[in-house]
Amino acid sequence: MDQRAATLALPETPRSFGFFVDGQTIEAGPRGHFERRSPGHDVPVTRMPKCTKADLDMAVAAARRAFEDGRWSRIPAVERADVLLRAAQILRRRTEEIAYWETLENGKPISQARAEVGGCAGMFEYAAGAARALHGDAFNNLGEGMFGVVTREPIGVVGLITPWNFPFLILCERVPYILAAGCTIVAKPSEVTSATTLLLAEVLAEAGLPAGCYNVVTGSGSTVGQAMTEHADIDMVSFTGSTAVGRRCVAAAAGNFKKLGLELGGKNPQIVFADADLEDAADGVAFGIGFNTGQCCVSGSRLIVERSVARDFEAMVAAKLAKAKVGDPLDPETQIGAITTTAQNDTILGYIANGKQEGARLVCGGDRLDFGRGQYIAPTLFGDVTGTMAIAREEIFGPVLAVMPFDTMEEAIAIANDTVYGLAASVWTKNIDKALTVSRRVRAGRFWVNTTLAGGPELPIGGFKQSGWGREAGIYGVEEYTQVKSVHIEIGRRQPWVG
Ligand code: NAD
């Protein structure tokens, strides 16, 4: 059967999901549902249980039991790796289905969603190896009577709070690494994009993950999310979302001093020197702001370009953006889909109005696009942006690019660092000295040279400054979910204390 052709129609009725605790799907029943309308078509597509704090408690208790009895945390890493590898195979088999629900709830192009699910399978494969590679350290230099060993132990029960922009990718940049470390999980997806987090529960169960090791509680941030960050029986929370909510997580975590991983916002610079391959750079800069409708924490939303080429370069980027195909997310040709939420749509249009009001020069875009249904915004480029304007300082989380010219490398670095964020940055130049100097001096957790938004399972992700704490993915991403224990071992008898 041609799986792709069969899935490109809208569902006739919204699909109802249950939530997932201790290996069982639990229907919404009296809790009621959130109904999700597809942002690209404005039709109902999914219905999710409105879980309560009691549901969260039940899920945390299941995750705690599963952690403490060692069904996952104490088995040989090779057995954990087997489960993760099987999960990768199942993800590859179910790619089309997962991509379809991701596209319906999020509004991203189906071609992109398919590629993301493929990338997620790669995360599971990498984490399977990392589970086996994880190790401690030994000190054989402590003298005749002492041997020291440093071990890594799983941190325990992990709460996972994820946003709506990459519901499945962000989940899979965390889940396989957390499982590789031997922890158990309670996940709370965004209330508007929960489907694929629940589909992962089916995948992991089929792969042989024991019951209770991956639980999903759907619900709002203010109830389930807040309760998760406050929960006394959760050892660590990995939160991905806005800096404002991240700040609340820090306050809530103080109750039991749980460890926090925070992946927050960004206002990421794209620094373009006159000596760059400008055609390549223009394409990269357009991709950096157009991809996922600019709704990426790492979107390159500030174009810091050498003044001698600024006007020409701006026109090149505008031409690329005008050519990118915006439209129905289910159309395989679409490159830029819908804006995920109505609130976000309003926020982006508000920033565009603000940019015009503050005197920035509109080069292209600047308006909503009418396809008869759904919410779409044309990729927008503003010239003559100054460092004090809101569009230069605040995370817009939409397809809006602010152009800021520079004269010297020092000035480019200063503009790039003139932000409370430090998530990601790119430099475009053929001069190796400039590339290295800028990459050393710009304060960001991810840095790209002559490319942007590149990534994979091996390289860690995370931010400097107000973009967050800790790292996800890579071997670093497994280590984050471990505790370090020092073991001192006496050889022979101790020196007596009392003679
Ligand atoms: P958000 O902060 O509104 O929500 C994120 C998650 O937190 C959701 O699941 C939400 O239900 C939950 N939440 C809301 N209030 C909560 C509370 N009081 N306590 C606990 N949880 C709560 O963010 P969003 O609008 O879903 O996503 C957009 C933001 O996420 C942007 O700022 C973006 O930069 C950021 N983001 C960062 C990264 C990264 O890796 N750094 C990745 C993606 C998105």
Boltz pocket constraint, residues with backbone or C-beta under 6 A from the ligand:
constraints:
  - pocket:
      binder: B
      contacts: [[A, 161], [A, 162], [A, 163], [A, 164], [A, 165], [A, 166], [A, 170], [A, 188], [A, 189], [A, 190], [A, 191], [A, 219], [A, 220], [A, 221], [A, 222], [A, 224], [A, 225], [A, 226], [A, 227], [A, 229], [A, 240], [A, 241], [A, 242], [A, 243], [A, 245], [A, 246], [A, 248], [A, 249], [A, 262], [A, 263], [A, 264], [A, 265], [A, 266], [A, 296], [A, 297], [A, 395], [A, 397], [A, 423], [A, 463], [A, 467], [A, 468]]
      max_distance: 6.0
